[in-house]
Amino acid sequence: MNYIQIFCYFIEQKKLPKEKLPQIKKNLIYEIERLILEGGIYFFCGISEGFNILAIHTVLKLKEKFPHIKLVLVLPYKQQELILDKKEKELYNEFKDKADDVIFLVDVFSAYCAKKGTEHILDSCGAIICYIIKDNDFTEILSYAKSKDIKIINIALDL
């Protein structure tokens, strides 16, 4: 039997509506479990507030049930760790020891580092899980994903 490794990338939406949070959590668990059952192993996630943090908590919780899955924290560039604000630094320190790996998209900041790094990760991805209300917030990423036939799972569409 061929084993397919699905790389999943979470796209951030920093502000999640509190009244929809229980359903967002439920849908996120369902979609991650579905990807795991399809062979998903690697889950890439940034550390921005909102959807990314929810995704990190969800993957860590699901590791109890599926210990073979991997959580990979993604930062745009190496020096970013030095300029994180206090809250982001606390989140980074909390999660880096629990993650299976921490990667940096590029070594040094440039105007295009996040775009270049995101495209590099997407080149390996089979799926994106996101919570996006307005496509124009993430037009470039979604267009690139569509051009690569990456499955886009927008949890906001199910609410």
C-alpha positions as CSV (number, residue, x, y, z in Angstrom):
1,M,0.0,0.0,0.0
2,N,1.3,3.4,-0.9
3,Y,1.5,5.9,1.9
4,I,0.8,9.5,0.9
5,Q,2.2,12.2,3.1
6,I,0.0,15.2,3.1
7,F,1.6,18.5,4.1
8,C,-1.0,20.9,5.5
9,Y,-0.4,24.6,5.9
10,F,-2.6,26.9,8.0
11,I,-3.3,30.4,6.8
12,E,-3.9,32.9,9.5
13,Q,-6.9,35.0,10.2
14,K,-6.1,37.0,13.3
15,K,-9.5,37.9,14.4
16,L,-12.0,35.1,14.9
17,P,-15.6,35.9,15.9
18,K,-16.1,34.7,19.5
19,E,-19.7,33.7,18.8
20,K,-18.5,31.3,16.1
21,L,-15.5,29.9,18.0
22,P,-17.1,26.6,19.1
23,Q,-18.1,25.8,15.6
24,I,-14.7,26.9,14.2
25,K,-13.0,24.5,16.7
26,K,-15.3,21.7,15.8
27,N,-14.8,22.1,12.0
28,L,-11.0,22.5,12.5
29,I,-10.8,19.2,14.4
30,Y,-13.0,17.5,11.8
31,E,-10.9,18.7,8.8
32,I,-7.5,17.9,10.5
33,E,-8.7,14.4,11.4
34,R,-9.9,13.9,7.9
35,L,-6.5,14.8,6.5
36,I,-4.8,12.6,9.0
37,L,-7.0,9.6,7.9
38,E,-6.1,10.4,4.3
39,G,-2.4,10.1,5.2
40,G,-1.7,13.6,6.5
41,I,1.4,13.8,8.7
42,Y,2.9,17.3,8.6
43,F,1.1,20.3,9.8
44,F,2.8,23.7,9.3
45,C,1.7,26.6,11.3
46,G,2.7,30.2,12.1
47,I,2.4,31.7,15.6
48,S,0.2,34.7,14.9
49,E,-2.8,35.2,17.1
50,G,-6.2,33.8,16.0
51,F,-6.6,30.9,13.7
52,N,-2.9,29.8,13.8
53,I,-2.9,29.5,17.5
54,L,-6.2,27.6,17.4
55,A,-4.6,25.3,14.8
56,I,-1.5,24.7,17.0
57,H,-3.6,23.8,20.0
58,T,-5.8,21.5,17.8
59,V,-2.8,19.7,16.3
60,L,-1.2,19.3,19.7
61,K,-4.4,17.8,21.1
62,L,-4.8,15.5,18.1
63,K,-1.2,14.2,18.6
64,E,-2.5,12.4,21.7
65,K,-4.8,10.4,19.4
66,F,-2.5,10.3,16.4
67,P,1.1,10.3,17.8
68,H,2.6,10.0,14.3
69,I,1.6,13.5,13.2
70,K,4.1,16.3,13.2
71,L,3.6,20.0,14.1
72,V,6.1,22.3,12.4
73,L,6.2,25.9,13.5
74,V,7.0,28.4,10.7
75,L,8.6,31.8,11.1
76,P,9.3,34.0,8.1
77,Y,13.0,34.6,8.8
78,K,15.6,33.7,11.5
79,Q,16.0,37.2,13.1
80,Q,12.2,37.5,13.5
81,E,12.5,35.6,16.7
82,L,14.4,38.6,18.1
83,I,11.8,41.2,17.2
84,L,8.6,39.3,18.2
85,D,6.5,41.4,20.5
86,K,6.1,40.2,24.1
87,K,2.9,38.2,23.4
88,E,4.3,36.5,20.3
89,K,7.5,35.7,22.1
90,E,5.5,34.1,24.9
91,L,3.5,32.0,22.4
92,Y,6.7,31.1,20.5
93,N,8.4,29.9,23.7
94,E,5.3,28.0,24.8
95,F,5.0,26.1,21.5
96,K,8.5,25.6,20.3
97,D,9.2,22.9,22.8
98,K,6.0,21.1,22.0
99,A,6.5,21.3,18.2
100,D,8.3,18.6,16.3
101,D,10.3,21.2,14.4
102,V,10.7,25.0,13.9
103,I,11.6,26.2,10.5
104,F,12.5,29.6,9.1
105,L,11.3,30.4,5.6
106,V,14.5,32.4,4.8
107,D,17.6,33.5,6.6
108,V,17.4,37.2,6.3
109,F,14.5,39.6,6.0
110,S,13.6,41.0,2.6
111,A,10.5,42.5,1.2
112,Y,9.6,39.2,-0.4
113,C,10.8,36.8,2.3
114,A,7.3,35.8,3.5
115,K,6.0,35.3,0.0
116,K,9.0,33.3,-1.2
117,G,9.0,31.1,1.9
118,T,5.2,30.5,1.8
119,E,5.5,29.5,-1.8
120,H,8.3,27.1,-0.9
121,I,6.1,25.4,1.7
122,L,3.1,25.4,-0.5
123,D,5.1,23.6,-3.2
124,S,5.2,20.6,-0.8
125,C,1.6,20.9,0.5
126,G,-1.4,18.9,-0.4
127,A,-3.8,21.0,1.5
128,I,-4.4,24.4,3.1
129,I,-6.8,24.8,6.0
130,C,-7.9,28.4,6.5
131,Y,-10.5,30.7,8.0
132,I,-10.9,33.4,5.4
133,I,-13.9,35.7,5.2
134,K,-12.6,38.0,2.4
135,D,-10.4,36.4,-0.3
136,N,-8.7,39.7,-1.0
137,D,-6.8,39.3,2.3
138,F,-5.0,36.3,0.9
139,T,-5.4,36.6,-2.8
140,E,-1.8,35.9,-3.7
141,I,-1.5,32.8,-1.5
142,L,-4.8,31.4,-2.6
143,S,-4.0,32.0,-6.3
144,Y,-0.7,30.3,-6.0
145,A,-2.3,27.3,-4.2
146,K,-5.0,27.0,-6.9
147,S,-2.3,27.1,-9.6
148,K,-0.6,24.2,-7.9
149,D,-3.9,22.2,-7.4
150,I,-3.6,22.4,-3.6
151,K,-6.8,21.5,-1.8
152,I,-8.1,24.6,0.0
153,I,-10.3,24.0,3.0
154,N,-11.9,27.3,4.1
155,I,-13.7,26.6,7.4
156,A,-15.4,30.0,7.2
157,L,-17.5,28.7,4.3
158,D,-19.1,26.0,6.6
159,L,-20.4,28.5,9.2
